[in-house]
């Protein structure tokens, strides 16, 4: 079977560092026609702006062509076609599949029913490995290292697939974690056990103010309405944390604020003008990292 990227655990520490290196080359030279004649399928069964556009742009900049859909309503899925049949059919036409799906495990399943590399562009609350790699690239870019970084993860740590994947990837690099979340949205036990088994330290808090001065990376997340079955529950937590510029008085000079975007209300607009805001550059980095991922999985070392 060809190599796929379904979970961040599919890549070794060496492969992660290789992607970092290639992404740096892609950023220095944004147009590399390595994939002339290749076709990339972008299958988005769930809405997306940044992830879809950056994958499509990445493929275009590598010289590949892109096919796919961003809305299942005008595909045969709306007629009842199974995921297996859709993947089998698309795999006849293309060289690699990039896929986002609301169901956990859908991307892994897709990789098992076809003979092509599959990139998981997000499956439910499970994994979002390309986001993780762009987060790592951004941490490396802003801190000059991946080792011994303190990351404060804020917001929806229960359903947030970006924080789950990032935590696993950073486990290679001796991190420290601060988990800032209300009780109902705390980091799930399985991920805390993962850290405990590796003797990676973390502290939990409900207060955003408490540890702003103790971190190198402040990783803000939105409370995701689409993951709540009860609208009242969502209303209760959606505005639980709001970061504004006045709160950044005592932070470390090297501290950078990241966010997988879109933001809703959790970062005030006045933060954008501070030297700590880095989320728009982080989103740009997604293109270079996704160029590196596609090239790597298609055999261009």
C-alpha positions in Angstrom: 0.0 0.0 0.0 1.3 3.5 -0.7 1.9 5.7 2.3 -1.0 7.9 3.5 -1.3 10.6 6.1 -4.4 9.8 8.1 -3.2 10.4 11.7 -0.1 12.4 12.7 1.1 9.1 14.2 1.5 7.9 10.6 4.7 10.0 10.3 7.8 9.3 12.3 9.8 12.1 14.0 12.2 11.9 11.0 9.4 12.3 8.5 8.0 15.3 10.5 11.4 17.0 10.4 11.7 16.1 6.7 8.4 17.9 6.0 9.6 20.9 7.9 12.7 21.1 5.7 10.8 20.7 2.5 8.2 23.3 3.5 11.0 25.7 4.1 12.2 25.1 0.5 8.7 25.5 -0.8 8.3 28.8 1.1 11.6 30.1 -0.5 10.5 29.0 -4.0 6.7 29.0 -4.2 6.4 27.5 -7.7 7.9 24.1 -8.1 6.5 22.1 -11.1 7.4 18.7 -9.5 3.9 17.2 -10.2 3.4 18.1 -13.9 0.9 15.6 -15.3 -0.4 14.5 -11.9 -4.0 14.9 -10.7 -5.1 15.6 -7.1 -8.6 14.9 -5.9 -9.9 17.3 -3.2 -13.1 15.6 -1.7 -14.7 17.9 0.9 -17.7 16.2 2.5 -17.7 19.0 5.1 -17.4 22.8 4.7 -13.9 24.2 4.7 -12.2 27.4 3.5 -8.5 27.5 4.4 -7.8 23.8 4.3 -9.5 23.3 0.9 -8.1 26.4 -0.7 -4.5 25.8 0.6 -4.5 22.2 -0.6 -5.8 23.2 -4.0 -3.3 26.0 -4.2 -0.5 23.7 -3.1 -1.4 21.2 -5.8 -1.5 24.0 -8.4 1.8 25.4 -7.4 3.4 22.0 -7.7 2.1 21.8 -11.3 -0.7 19.3 -10.6 -4.3 19.6 -11.7 -7.1 19.5 -9.2 -10.6 17.9 -9.4 -13.1 17.3 -6.6 -16.0 18.9 -4.8 -16.6 21.2 -1.8 -20.3 20.3 -1.4 -21.8 16.9 -1.5 -25.3 18.1 -2.5 -24.4 18.1 -6.2 -22.7 14.7 -6.2 -24.0 11.1 -6.4 -23.6 10.9 -2.6 -26.8 12.8 -2.4 -28.4 10.0 -4.4 -27.2 7.5 -1.8 -23.8 6.4 -3.2 -21.6 4.9 -0.5 -18.3 6.3 0.6 -16.6 3.2 -0.7 -18.0 3.5 -4.2 -17.2 7.2 -4.3 -13.6 6.6 -3.3 -13.2 3.6 -5.7 -14.6 5.7 -8.6 -12.5 8.8 -7.9 -9.3 6.7 -7.5 -9.5 5.6 -11.1 -9.0 9.2 -12.2 -6.3 10.6 -9.9 -2.9 10.1 -8.2 -3.7 11.2 -4.7 -6.9 11.9 -2.6 -7.2 14.7 -0.1 -10.4 14.2 1.9 -12.4 15.9 4.7 -15.3 14.1 6.2 -17.6 14.6 9.3 -17.2 11.0 10.4 -14.3 9.8 12.5 -12.4 7.0 10.7 -13.7 7.9 7.2 -10.2 8.9 5.9 -8.6 5.7 7.3 -11.4 3.7 5.6 -10.8 5.5 2.3 -7.1 4.6 2.5 -8.0 0.9 2.9 -10.4 0.7 -0.1 -8.1 2.3 -2.7 -4.5 1.9 -3.8 -3.6 5.6 -3.7 -2.1 7.9 -1.0 -4.9 9.5 1.0 -4.5 12.7 3.1 -6.9 13.2 5.9 -7.9 16.9 5.8 -10.0 16.4 9.0 -12.3 13.6 10.1 -14.9 14.7 12.7 -13.4 15.4 16.1 -10.6 12.9 15.4 -7.5 14.1 13.5 -6.3 16.9 11.3 -2.7 16.0 10.6 -1.9 18.6 7.9 -3.0 21.3 10.3 -0.7 19.8 12.9 2.3 19.9 10.5 1.7 23.5 9.6 1.4 24.3 13.4 4.7 22.6 14.0 6.3 24.5 11.1 4.9 27.8 12.6 6.2 26.9 16.0 9.6 26.2 14.5 9.5 29.4 12.5 8.6 31.6 15.6 10.6 29.9 18.3 13.6 28.7 16.3 13.1 25.2 17.8 10.6 22.5 18.4 12.3 21.2 21.6 11.2 22.3 25.1 8.4 24.6 24.0 5.5 25.5 26.4 2.2 25.5 24.7 -1.0 26.8 26.3 -4.0 25.2 24.5 -7.2 27.2 25.1 -10.9 26.6 24.5 -12.5 23.4 23.2 -10.0 20.7 24.1 -12.6 18.0 24.1 -13.8 18.1 20.5 -10.9 20.1 19.0 -9.1 17.7 16.6 -6.3 20.3 16.0 -5.2 20.2 19.7 -5.4 16.4 19.8 -3.1 16.0 16.8 -0.7 18.7 17.9 -0.3 17.2 21.4 0.7 13.8 19.8 3.1 15.4 17.3 4.8 17.5 20.0 5.4 14.5 22.1 8.6 13.9 20.1 10.1 17.2 21.3 9.9 17.4 25.1 7.1 19.9 25.4 5.2 21.4 28.4 1.5 21.8 28.1 -1.1 24.1 29.8 -4.7 23.1 29.1 -7.1 26.0 29.6 -10.7 24.8 29.3 -14.0 24.8 31.1 -14.8 21.5 32.9 -17.2 20.3 30.1 -14.6 20.9 27.4 -11.4 19.5 29.1 -8.7 17.5 27.4 -10.0 13.9 27.1 -8.5 11.3 29.5 -7.0 9.3 26.6 -4.8 12.2 25.6 -3.7 12.9 29.2 -2.8 9.2 29.6 -0.8 9.4 26.3 1.2 12.2 28.0 1.5 10.5 31.3 2.9 7.4 29.6 5.6 9.6 28.1 6.3 11.6 31.3 5.3 14.8 29.5 4.2 17.5 32.0 0.9 19.4 31.8 -1.3 21.5 34.1 -5.1 22.1 33.8 -6.8 25.3 34.5 -10.2 27.0 33.9 -8.6 30.5 33.9 -7.3 32.2 30.7 -5.5 34.9 32.7 -3.7 32.6 35.0 -1.0 31.3 32.7 -0.7 33.8 29.8 2.8 34.7 31.0 4.0 31.2 31.2 3.9 30.0 27.6 5.8 30.3 24.3 2.8 29.5 22.2 -0.8 30.5 23.0 -2.9 28.1 20.9 -6.5 29.5 20.8 -9.4 27.5 19.5 -13.0 28.2 18.8 -15.8 26.3 20.5 -17.2 24.4 17.5 -20.9 24.6 17.2 -21.0 21.7 14.7 -19.7 19.2 17.4 -22.5 20.0 19.9 -25.7 18.0 19.7 -27.4 20.3 22.2 -27.7 24.0 21.1 -28.2 25.2 24.7 -24.9 23.6 25.6 -23.1 25.4 22.8 -24.6 28.7 23.8 -23.3 28.1 27.3 -19.7 27.7 26.3 -19.3 29.6 23.0 -18.0 32.8 24.6 -16.2 31.2 27.5 -12.8 32.8 26.6 -12.1 36.0 24.9 -8.5 37.3 24.4 -8.0 41.0 23.9 -4.9 43.2 23.6 -5.2 44.5 27.2 -4.5 41.0 28.5 -1.1 40.7 26.9 0.8 42.9 29.3 2.9 40.3 31.1 3.6 37.8 28.3 7.0 36.5 27.2 8.6 38.5 24.3 8.8 35.4 22.1 5.2 34.4 22.7 3.1 33.9 19.6 -0.7 33.4 19.4 -1.8 30.7 17.0 -5.3 29.7 16.0 -6.4 27.1 13.4 -9.1 29.6 12.2 -11.9 30.5 11.6 -12.1 32.6 14.8 -15.5 33.6 16.0 -15.3 35.7 19.2 -12.3 34.2 21.0 -9.6 36.7 19.7 -10.6 40.4 19.6 -9.6 42.3 16.5 -7.3 44.6 18.6 -5.0 41.5 19.1 -4.2 41.5 15.3 -2.1 44.6 15.7 0.1 43.3 18.5 3.5 41.7 17.9 2.1 38.4 19.3 -0.5 37.7 16.7 0.7 35.1 14.2 -2.5 33.3 13.0 -2.7 34.8 9.5 1.0 33.9 8.8 0.2 30.4 10.3 -2.6 30.0 7.7 -0.2 31.0 4.9 2.2 28.4 6.1 -0.5 25.8 5.4 0.2 26.1 1.7 3.9 25.4 2.0 3.4 22.5 4.3 0.7 21.0 2.2 3.0 21.3 -0.9 5.6 19.3 1.1 3.0 16.7 2.1 1.7 16.1 -1.4 5.1 15.9 -2.9 6.4 13.6 -0.2 3.4 11.1 -0.5 3.8 11.1 -4.3 7.4 10.0 -4.0 9.3 13.3 -4.4 11.7 13.2 -1.5 
